[in-house]
């Protein structure tokens, strides 16, 4: 039996019974395609028009053309409900309801016998209660953070609502939790229930393509309504191959100058976005500089100062022990440690180099070894103290922040 990929099936269906250049489809065709491709309904009104069908077909074609170069993986172009432009959220949105109502809605989702609200007593010694969204770029850092904090002598309170790719973005999670737009009538207020009914200190996010200010301010406004002292941190991801027109033929392409240029593009992309948000919420919003950390790591590798690491990008050089492992840019083996150290250093204003115990990251084997782990700790602190939006300054060089979140 021949299997057609989803994209090619879509193109085949959308071309049946129509001459080139025509945009007329029968109501039966449009209804069938809406069931098969609900994302084609751009305005989410439950009716697929010929214009929407054509636009969606064109967007898929555009995405397919890019895959021969540096495309593939998570989509970088996609439709967003136009009501985001004015933050015109429906009256039925969950965030408009009382804390008790929000908890009740999520209780129906999780069912009897499970907690709808997660809460933690105020920890001692400055331990933060963290709630967050994220995707596959964030999950390794979250997992490593728990292990790092345990090695430093405390359990990290962390409650997340994550998903793969776009489904972990702040925009997607806001729609999903509130039961609005593409999720109309199907709310899953996992984080909203706990934010409204328990105490939290920090919210963390992962970025996504084409992010807008509104995708973050909705979360900030809701959090500050119930938690006026909360602070917010965006991880700024890292260098990705899509920044190039095509994949380089070899890793010799990645000189320190090229790496710096690509890293600066990432820093500017999310730094400029967060600067606008910071103007709206002074002393509230910061960057988890994962991009600077990976940029520094790549430079250390080029200089031959990153022990055990064999390559920059597995897609280009074919080495398993590389900084990045696939076309989209997921971290190579062991680099989840570096991401976790960046989270820890930024949130707690303390160099991971000061943790005197070995961190149990699990796994077997001698990779990453102690020398590479030591480099990860050093790079994390260098990245955090070097980023102007991290909120961490260490002018006296003692490994402890002089100023945290200022």
N, C-alpha and C positions, 0 to 999 in steps of 0.2 A: 504494500500500500504506500503510495506517495504521500508524504507529509509536506504541507505548505507552511512556511513561517508565517507568523501573525501579520507582519507587514506586507508580505507578498499576497496573502489571502485578502487583505484589505484592498490592495490595489486591483486585484482581480475582480472582487465584488463591485467596487466602485466604477469599473469600466464596462460591466456587463450591460448590453442593450443600449449603449450610447456611442455615438460617433465622436471622433476626436474634436474637442472644442465645445461640445455640448455640455450643459449643466442641468438638464432636465431629468428628474428621476420620478418614478411612480411613488405614490404614497406607501404602497406595499414594500417597495425596495427601501425607502427611507426608514420605515418602521423596523424592518429586519436589521438594517445596519445600525440603528440606534441600540437595539438589543445586543448586537455583537460588539459595537464600539461606542459605549456611552460617553467616552471622553471626547467624541467628535461634536457633541452638543455644547457648543462654546458658551452659550448664555445660560445653560442649565435650566431651560424652561420645560424640558421633557419632550420637546418636539425638534426633530432634526430636519433642517431645511436643506435644499439643494446647495445653497451657498456655503453652509457649514460643512456639508459633506465634501465639497470641492476643496475648501480651505484645509480640512484635515488631511485629505489625500495629498495635497501639495506639501504639507508639513512633513508627512511621512517620507515622501520622495526626497525632500531636502535632507532629511536625516540619513536616508540610505546612501545618498551621494557622498556624504561626509565620512562614511565608515571606511572608505578606502584610504583615507588619510589619517587623521587623528581622532576620528569619531568613535562611536561605540559606547556601551555602558549607559550611564544615566543621561536622559534627554536634557539638552541645553536650551531647547526652544519648546514652548508648550503654551497652551491657552490658560488664562487666569480669569476667573469671574470678574467682569467689569465693575461690579459693586465694590471691589477692593479700592478702586481709585478714590472713592469718597468715604471708605470705611462704613458703607451703608449696610450694616448688619441687620438681619431680620429681627423683629420683635421677639421671635421664638428662640433666639440664640440663648444658649444656656448661661452665658456669663451675666445676663440680665436678671437672672433669678436669684433667690435668696440662698445663703449657704446651705440651709436645710434642704431646699428643693434640689440644689445641685447634687448634694450627697445622695438624695433619694433616687435621682435619675441614674447615677452611676451604680447604686446598689442594685438596681434592676438589671444593669448590664452584667455585673459580676456574679449575681445570684446570691441567694441566702447562704450564710455560713462563711462568706468572705468579706474582708474589710473594704468598705467603700472609701474610707478616709485613712490615710497613713499619717502618723504623727510621731514626733520624737520630743522627749523632754529636753529643755535647754541644756546642751552639753557643757562640761567644764573645760577650762583651759583653752577657750577660744575656738573649739571645734565647730565647724559650720554645718548647718542643715541645708543640703543641696537638693534642688529639684530641677529637672532638665529634660529637654527634647534632644533629638539627634538621630544620626543615621550610621551607616557602616564606617564612616570616617571617625565618628565620635565614640562608638562602642568600645574599641580597644583601649582608648584613654580612660573611659569610665571604669572598665574592669581593672586596669593597672592601678588607677588611683586608689581603689579599695585596698589593694595589696601593699601599696607604698605607705598608706596611712597606718595600716596594721603594723608594719615594721617600725613605724615611728611611735607606736604605743597607744593607738586609739582606733576605734571602729568608726568609719566614715558614714554618717547618715546620708543616703543617696536614694532618690526615688525618680525614675525616669519613664518617659513614654517615647520610645524610639521606633524607627521603621527603616526599611532599606531605601536608599536613594531619596527621591522626592517625598516619599511617605514619611520621612523623618524631618522634613523641613518645618520651620516655624509656621509658615503659611498653611501647609497641609494639616498640621496638628491642630491649629486654631480652628480650621473648618471642621475637622473630624470631632474634636472635643465639644464644639458648640452645636453640632448637627445642622450646619448651614451649607448653602451652595451645593456642592456635589454630595454632601452628606445630609441633606435636608431630611429631617424626621428620624435620623439615626445617630444621635449624639453618643459620644464615648468620653465623658468628662473625667478622665482618669486623674489628670493633674489639677484641673479646675476644682474638683471636689476637695482635694487635700489643701490646695492653696487657700481656699475660702474657709476651711474649717480647722486648720492647724497652723503652727508657726514654722516659718522657713527663713533662712538668711540669704540664700543665693539662688539665682536661676541661671542655668547654662544652656547654650544653644550651639548647634552646628550650622554652618552657612549652606546656602544652595544657590544654584545659578539664578540670575535675574532677581535676586532679593531686593525688596523695597523697604523703606523705613516702616511702613504701616504693618509689615509682617512681624515687627518686633515691638512697636509701641502698643499694640493691642495687648500683648502679654504683660508689658511693663505696667500699663494702666490698671489692669486687673490685679496684678500682684500688689501694687502700691495701695490699692483700695483697702486691702486686708493686712498687708505687711509693709508699712511705710518705711521701714529701715532696710528693706531688701536691696541687694545689689545684683548686677546682671553682667554676664560674661559671654562673649562670642568667641569661639575658636575660629581662627581664620584659615583653617585647612593648610594647604601647602602647594608647591609647584605641581602642575599637571601637564601632560603632553598636549592637551587641547590648545595650550597657549602657543604652540608651534603650528605652522601651516601643514607640516607633515613630519612623520617620525624621522629622526636623524638615522643615518646608516650605521653609525657606531657611537660608542660612548665618548670618543675623542671630541665630539661636538660640545660636550658639557665642560667647558673651561670655567674657571672661577668667575670670569666676567659674564658669561652667559647665565650661570647659576644666579649671580647677583641680580641680573636684569629680570629674570623670571620671578625671583623671590620678591623684588621690589614691586612688580606688577600685582602680585597677590597682596602684599602689605597695603598698597594703595587702594586696591579694590574694596577690601572690607574695612580698612582704616578710615577711608573717606566716608563710607556709609555710616560707620559708628560715630564719627565726629559730628555728623548731623544729629544723630540720636542723642549724643552727649550734650549738645547745645540745648536740647529740650529737657534733659534730665541731668543737670550738673551733679558730678560726684556720684553717679549711679551706674554708669555703663563703662565696661572695660573689655580689653582683648586678651584672650588666651593665645599667646603668640606661637602657635604650633608651626606656622609657616616659616617664621624666622628660625625656629629650631631645626627644621628639616633643611632649610637653606644652609645654615651653618654646618650641619652634618655633611651635606654634599660637598661643601668646600673642604672640610677636614679630610674627606675621602680623597678628593682630587690631590691634596697635598700629601697623601700617604699617611695620614695621622688618625685613621679610624680602624683600629685593629680588628681582624677577622672578617670585615666586610669586603666582599669581592667585586661589587659592581654598584652602579648608580640605579639602573633601571633594568629589571629582568626582561622587559619587552624588547629592549635595545641590545643589551649585552648577553642575555640568556643565563646570567648567574643567579642561583637561588638566593644567595646571601646578598641581596641588593636592598637599597633604600626603599624602592617601590617595586611592586610585584605584578601589576597589570596595567592595561591601557588607561583605565580610569584614574589610577593613582593610589590604590590601597597600599598601606604600608607593608614593607617587606618583613620577614621574620625578625622578631626582637625589637622592632622600632615602636611597638606599642608601649614599651618601657619609656622611651623618650617622650612620647605624648603624655603618658601619665605623670612623668616628672614635671612637665610643663604645667599641667593642671595643678599639681601640688604646689609648685613654686609660686605660681601666680595667686592662687587662692589663699595660701598661708604666709606668703612673704618670707619664705625660708628656703635656702638652698638645699636641694636633695643631698648634696655632698655632706651635710651635717647629720644625716641619718646614720648612726653608727652601726646599725644592724644590716645584715644582708636581707634583701627583699625576696620573699618567696613568691616568684612569679609562676611557679608550677612548671610542668614540662620536664624533659630529660635532655641529657647531653651537655656539651660544654659551650654551646652557643646560645646567647651571647655570654662570653666569659667575663670575669671580674674586671679586666682592663677596659673592655668595651662598655660595660655597665658604668664604670667610673667616668668614661667620656660622656655618656648620656647625661649623667647628673651635672657635669660641668657645662655641657652645651645648653641644657635646659635653663640653668641660672643665667648664663650669658645671654640667651634669647630674651628671657623675662625682664632682666634688668636693663636690657638694651632697647626695649620697645616703649615708645612714649605713651602708649595707651594701656599698658599693663597695670598701672597703678602701683608699681613696685620700683623703689629706688634703693640702691646700696652703695652710697658714696664712700663709706668708710671701709668697704670690702670685707666685712665680717661674715657675710653669708646670711645676714638677717636684714629685712627691709627697714630702711630708715623711715620711709613713708609707704604705707599700704593703702591703696584705694583712695587716693586724694585727687 
